[in-house]
């Protein structure tokens, strides 16, 4: 086989470029399969990119197909307590993917965290699912929790199932057995048929799709026996980079030239990529809700507030109490605008004052004297509401627990109501959930890496408040949390001064230069491909002697070598033009 010889002093950079250029195909480099030891009581899967298939089985079994260049992937499996953890993380900018299939015994809970890809689940009892960008096709009997940033969820549920599904941008399609169900939906459009809404029913559905549609259907006595239908060629996701090693050339005398589809994918991917997508965040959604309220569109405001609620629970930062109070206040204003007769406006305003008891009334937003009087009456009522224990463990190691953005410790209480609970894990990541604390959350299970409670951390509650006997303690009279103050503050969107979300603009000169560099690389690649075809044509009359072939080989390799640095320059320019510095 003929090889391109890089110039001296550039071996590392060209090797790296060759690794990058191996992206774009869907070949499996290798597959591994194993049966874990007995005693596993739960499975947790953490994958950056790939497809995950979960099927009911008699024995726990794992099979993983690796589609990544050598050294581009951190692949591991280990046991934490009695939980099997399967992890696949990309090490660098080189794209990588791992397809995972797990046979799951009946009753074994599964937790999946996937950045980009698809999930199929058939015949499972419990599934906790989180996808940043992708889709899910699920058949769950008992309990389902699914959060998707951008994509869709299609689910079939068993009788009496409990399901909470949130899709920030996309649709939800749910099929359940006909009969009574507790149903709570919030979406741009909702279609339901074949079910009977009943607040006393055993099964409960909470379906939230602020940027899409919810389709709810009653059909048959149980989930389909076949489970989710995998699409044809499911292992290959369209227009998604899945790297694999370069396939050896067919003829030994042929220069090493990547296949044309690889180059096309690289160039199209580079031209189409516009930088990281901006995910929905709490301040942005609150600003959108405020704009909708000003315009008199209460339904649009409710949709933005649903998205704000989902963003708060999935935020990577500890919540700001004043923003959560604003969320509840806007929710009450929306119900008031809808002329709600069930007291939902009052309940929402009550929760606003539970989070921040001194939250001000906005007369410019709700110019109703009676409503203002009600709000002030609720302010006093909230101070006397019962307290509940959020269930903070005595020992939390390096983890910290927050309720509505305020640090809470063991033995401290919060006001009765719905709250945002969050835990800052030892690795600094924040995970949250909405809860009324009727059942204490399993705080440590929210941390993917667990919490080592044997670690002793010095008390960071701060110095003793020497003025504590003069004024009310934090949470005693001015907040719904009787806890030490450790909360962040941030300006709020108000009717007078909405929050302005500033995003970095694309540097178009650098972007255009990147396009030009990619075009030059494409030109050299096309020339090399044509020369390679001529080299392989035994009957070509233009190249008959050994010297002619040798000259053509050198020219082909030279043109091919020029492709790599130009692609590197192009990628660097695209990165500089679009990265959010």
Secondary structure, DSSP 8 states (H G I E B T S, - for coil): -------TT-HHHHHHHHHHHTTT-----EEEEE---TT--EEEEEEEEEEEEEEE-SS-EEEEEEES-TTSEEEEEEEETTEEEEEEEE-SSS--EEEEEEEE-TT-EEEEEEEEEEEEEEEEEEEEEEEEEEEEEEEEEEEEEEEEEEEEEEEEE-TT-EEEEEEEEEEEEEEE-SEEEEEEEEEEEEEEESEEE-TT-S-EEEEEEEEEEEEEEE-SSSS-SS-S---TTTTS-TT----------SSTTS-----HHHHHHHHHHHHH--S------HHHHHHHHHHHHHTT-HHHHHHHHHHHHHHHHH-SS--BHHHHHHHHHHHHHHHHHTT-SSSHHHHHHHHHHHH-TT----TTT---HHHHHHHHHHHHHHHTS-EEE----S--TT-EEEETTEEE-TT-EEESS-EEEEEE-TTS-EEEEEE-SSS---GGGGSTT---TT------S-S--TTTTTS--TTTSSSSEES----B------SSS----------HHHHHHHHHHHHHHHHHHHHHHHHHHHHH-TT-TT--SHHHHHHHHHHHHHHHHHHHHHHHHHHHHHHHHH---
